[in-house]
Amino acid sequence: MNSKIEAVIRERRTIREVHGEEISEELLTSILEAAAYAPFHSAKEPWKAYMIRGQEEHKEYIERVLNCYSRIKVWEKFGAERILDFEEKTRSYYEMIPVSMVITSKQIHEEKADFEAVLATAALIQNIQLLAWEQQIGVTWRTTADIFDKVFQQEIGIPSNEKIVGTLHFTQIPKKIPKAKNRQPVSDWLHSLELPIL
């Protein structure tokens, strides 16, 4: 194989080094429109995306994240001084992000349908990451403790019949791109089912 899509898949990285350059809404919309061609099992797409743009919106968002961390004691094992340091670094990070998105999946409390909806939403997120990379935009897909907290979900206005699958942070790709994690050879994780004769 030696295709453009393979190259993008292999080149894509999680970009945690945030640059504050603005990313146009038109570009983000075009990425989402193409990413929506991810496969899904239901009659219509099970996902929703909630956008957070600019410093002021991120300030409001991060205060709710930090309130959640305090309430569910994410950093309880650390001393007060280190917690203050973590909070300051978290605020600084979020205030630098030009665009974030909270990505959710519709849940109807049916095991199969809800499972399929989350998987479809994960496929959407991977499409977003690949399409963004082609446009020189790096994405970090975060599944931090806040997304599992129902109080936090209510505080940021996400309906209770949606499950937060992750938060995406968008930024320009830096000149120095992180190295890829080592991958196991396919022979380590591809197996044949050894079924007994019935």
Secondary structure, DSSP 8 states (H G I E B T S, - for coil): ---HHHHHHHH--B--S-------HHHHHHHHHHHTTS--SSSS--EEEEEEEHHHHHHHHHHHHHHHHHHTTTTTTS-HHHHHHHHHHHHHHHHH-SEEEEEEEE--S-HHHHHHHHHHHHHHHHHHHHHHHHTTEEEEEE--GGGG-HHHHHHTT--TTEEEEEEEEEEE--SS---------HHHH---------
